[in-house]
Amino acid sequence: MNNYTNDNTARRYKAHVSILGTTQLHLHNPYIIAWWSAAFPGFGHMILSKYLRGFALFIWEIVVNIEANINLSMIYSFQGHIDLAKEVLNPRWLLMYIPVYLFGIWDCYRTAVDMNRVYLLAEQENHRFNSFSLGALEINYLDKRNPFLSIIWSLFIPRLGQLYIHKILTTFLSSLD
């Protein structure tokens, strides 16, 4: 049950409330999003609420990093054992790692720029959106929540803050790692 019926008059919405969580558009600094993607592939996409793509890049990075021995090679090179670092690296996996890593950074930047444009258009349109969702598994609605409480709950037990702000999908995906 939703408290708003789409009459197909809006081209863009600023938010969507469903039983799995609330997704909203807001302005992002594309450089910050790209930096998160450079820190760990998939993080930038998750910040942008692109969970499937982000989780796929996240899993991909772990698998390829392990197979290419990138971290082990970095440890050896930091210790000054350059020959050993070259020896443990698997060049086939490494060559597959680099393009997808760069794609993740580029795609996050591009997506953040596009989503900023969509947000500005949705802001001008200022159309109503669903603020209440009732399903067989969950009830979700928009309300004011204190971000400080989310931090406190996360300090007690990780991911409780995400549950507090009703990010069910993010909580589930982050618990798999």
Secondary structure, 3 states (H helix, E strand, C coil): CECCCCCCCCCCCCEEEECCEEEECCCCCHHHHHHHHHHCCCHHHHHCCCHHHHHHHHHHHHHHHHHHCHHHHHHHHHCCCHHHHHHHCCHHHHHHHHHHHHHHHHHHHHHHHHHHHHHHHHHHHCCCCCCEEECCCCEEECCCCCHHHHHHHHHHCCCHHHHHCCEHHHHHHHHCC
